[in-house]
Amino acid sequence: CSNTCQWANDNDCDDGGDVNDGQGRMGGFRTSIKEAKELGQNEKPDWVNVRGQVVGFPENEDKLMFYDACPNMLPGGEKRQCGKKVDGFVPGRVSHCEKCNMDVEKVVPRYLASVLIADHSDSVCVRFFDDAGVEFFGCPAADLKDNPKKTAALKSSLQGQPVTLTLKVKENMSPDGVRKND
């Protein structure tokens, strides 16, 4: 039995699956990662609860786990930050945000992090956007982006830790016709 399989046995991970209602909604039971990979073929995404452990981070993740986002508040009554990626931002220069159509003088870091999660059945690379990243890592992206030592220490402390996640699973067709789950 592999370490992941042993961890799953020690932590009461079972193959009990969620009930998919065909409309992209899942019940309250856990499913295995292997079963979760079979979902996501409906028009709407499936939501599944999986339990596993953090087994790693993709190569070059330190460079890819953050992006510079537009801090402007969206027009209208929404009271939320734009958050659109600002490409090619240079401090001291004004950029323009395509989404909110406003100038950007300063950006805010946001998460776009990938984490490898495994259970007794399989493994999967899970992508966290900003709010989920803050919850998973326990701090805002701004606390880690310019601090590689703190980022490395946090990632090291997460290795092997048990996690229970609610995942959105949607199968997409790539441009070359290959099916993939997001």
VMD Tcl script that draws the C-alpha trace (Angstrom):
set ca {
  {0.00 0.00 0.00}
  {1.42 3.42 -0.92}
  {1.80 6.20 1.65}
  {-1.29 7.87 0.20}
  {-3.29 4.65 0.43}
  {-2.11 4.13 4.02}
  {-2.99 7.74 4.85}
  {-6.46 7.20 3.37}
  {-6.99 4.07 5.44}
  {-5.77 5.79 8.62}
  {-8.02 8.80 8.04}
  {-11.27 7.02 7.22}
  {-11.33 7.92 3.51}
  {-13.82 5.78 1.69}
  {-15.15 5.48 -1.81}
  {-18.65 6.64 -0.80}
  {-19.76 8.77 -3.73}
  {-21.80 11.90 -3.97}
  {-25.17 11.83 -5.60}
  {-25.20 13.93 -8.77}
  {-28.64 15.23 -9.69}
  {-27.65 15.86 -13.34}
  {-27.97 19.61 -12.88}
  {-24.47 20.22 -11.59}
  {-25.33 19.84 -7.90}
  {-23.89 17.26 -5.57}
  {-25.07 15.75 -2.30}
  {-23.21 15.98 0.97}
  {-21.12 12.80 0.77}
  {-17.46 12.46 -0.12}
  {-16.31 10.95 -3.36}
  {-12.89 9.68 -4.37}
  {-10.66 11.67 -6.70}
  {-10.91 8.88 -9.26}
  {-14.72 9.13 -9.22}
  {-14.58 12.93 -9.35}
  {-12.53 12.73 -12.55}
  {-15.38 10.83 -14.19}
  {-17.83 13.69 -13.52}
  {-18.25 17.07 -15.17}
  {-19.82 15.90 -18.41}
  {-23.14 17.71 -17.95}
  {-23.91 21.18 -19.22}
  {-23.43 22.57 -15.72}
  {-20.38 21.76 -13.59}
  {-20.55 19.10 -10.89}
  {-19.60 19.94 -7.32}
  {-17.92 17.19 -5.31}
  {-16.44 16.87 -1.86}
  {-13.11 15.04 -1.78}
  {-10.74 14.25 1.03}
  {-7.07 13.69 0.44}
  {-3.67 15.03 1.27}
  {-1.41 17.69 -0.20}
  {1.31 15.83 -2.10}
  {3.05 18.71 -3.85}
  {3.02 21.78 -6.02}
  {3.73 21.92 -9.77}
  {7.17 23.01 -10.92}
  {7.57 26.78 -11.31}
  {4.48 27.25 -9.15}
  {6.14 30.09 -7.22}
  {6.15 32.19 -10.40}
  {2.66 31.15 -11.46}
  {0.71 31.16 -8.19}
  {0.01 34.90 -8.28}
  {-1.19 37.44 -10.79}
  {-1.41 41.23 -10.75}
  {-5.06 42.30 -10.60}
  {-6.94 45.52 -11.11}
  {-7.90 47.03 -7.72}
  {-10.59 49.37 -9.09}
  {-14.11 49.04 -7.79}
  {-16.57 47.97 -10.45}
  {-19.02 50.64 -11.55}
  {-22.59 50.29 -10.38}
  {-23.86 49.08 -7.07}
  {-21.86 45.84 -6.91}
  {-19.27 47.14 -4.41}
  {-16.63 44.65 -5.48}
  {-13.14 44.84 -6.86}
  {-12.60 44.35 -10.58}
  {-9.88 41.69 -10.12}
  {-9.08 41.37 -13.84}
  {-5.48 40.41 -14.63}
  {-3.42 43.44 -15.66}
  {-0.82 42.28 -18.19}
  {2.52 44.02 -18.43}
  {2.08 46.25 -15.40}
  {5.14 48.38 -14.64}
  {5.26 50.24 -11.28}
  {5.24 53.99 -11.80}
  {3.39 53.73 -15.11}
  {-0.34 53.82 -15.67}
  {-1.96 50.79 -17.31}
  {-5.51 50.36 -18.53}
  {-7.93 47.65 -17.43}
  {-10.00 46.15 -20.23}
  {-12.75 44.89 -17.92}
  {-13.64 48.02 -15.94}
  {-12.30 50.43 -18.59}
  {-10.38 52.46 -16.00}
  {-6.73 53.39 -15.50}
  {-4.65 51.30 -13.09}
  {-1.82 52.95 -11.15}
  {-1.25 50.12 -8.66}
  {-2.13 46.41 -8.79}
  {-3.05 43.91 -6.08}
  {-1.68 40.36 -6.05}
  {-4.26 37.59 -6.26}
  {-3.93 33.81 -6.16}
  {-4.03 31.53 -9.15}
  {-2.33 28.64 -7.38}
  {-2.17 24.95 -8.23}
  {-1.81 22.19 -5.63}
  {-1.45 18.45 -6.13}
  {-3.95 16.51 -4.00}
  {-4.10 12.70 -3.70}
  {-6.28 10.13 -2.03}
  {-6.20 6.31 -2.08}
  {-7.64 6.21 -5.60}
  {-5.80 8.85 -7.65}
  {-4.33 12.35 -7.64}
  {-5.40 15.64 -9.19}
  {-4.03 19.13 -9.68}
  {-6.45 21.57 -8.06}
  {-6.46 25.25 -9.00}
  {-7.30 27.90 -6.39}
  {-8.43 31.35 -7.35}
  {-8.12 34.24 -4.93}
  {-10.82 33.66 -2.29}
  {-10.18 29.91 -2.15}
  {-6.43 30.57 -2.12}
  {-6.75 32.87 0.88}
  {-8.74 30.17 2.68}
  {-6.33 27.37 1.70}
  {-3.06 29.20 2.39}
  {-4.39 31.16 5.36}
  {-3.24 34.58 4.18}
  {-3.73 37.03 1.30}
  {-1.58 36.69 -1.81}
  {0.10 40.02 -0.98}
  {1.67 38.41 2.11}
  {3.47 35.79 0.00}
  {4.08 37.23 -3.46}
  {7.30 39.07 -2.68}
  {8.44 36.74 0.09}
  {9.84 33.51 -1.42}
  {11.13 32.23 1.95}
  {7.71 32.56 3.57}
  {6.08 30.96 0.52}
  {8.51 28.03 0.60}
  {7.99 27.53 4.35}
  {4.21 27.59 3.98}
  {4.27 25.12 1.09}
  {6.59 22.83 3.04}
  {4.25 22.94 6.05}
  {1.30 21.95 3.83}
  {3.04 18.84 2.38}
  {1.27 15.70 3.59}
  {-1.51 17.62 5.34}
  {-5.04 16.22 5.10}
  {-7.56 18.41 3.26}
  {-11.27 18.22 2.55}
  {-12.21 20.26 -0.51}
  {-15.34 21.04 -2.45}
  {-14.33 20.95 -6.10}
  {-16.05 22.27 -9.20}
  {-15.61 19.70 -11.98}
  {-16.35 20.62 -15.58}
  {-15.09 18.78 -18.62}
  {-13.91 21.02 -21.45}
  {-12.69 20.32 -24.94}
  {-9.24 21.65 -25.63}
  {-8.51 23.14 -29.09}
  {-6.94 19.85 -30.17}
  {-10.16 17.92 -29.38}
  {-8.86 16.29 -26.21}
  {-11.26 16.19 -23.27}
  {-9.98 17.54 -19.99}
  {-11.49 18.21 -16.58}
  {-11.00 21.64 -15.02}
}
mol new
graphics top color blue
foreach p $ca { graphics top sphere $p radius 0.5 }
foreach p [lrange $ca 0 end-1] q [lrange $ca 1 end] { graphics top cylinder $p $q radius 0.2 }
display resetview
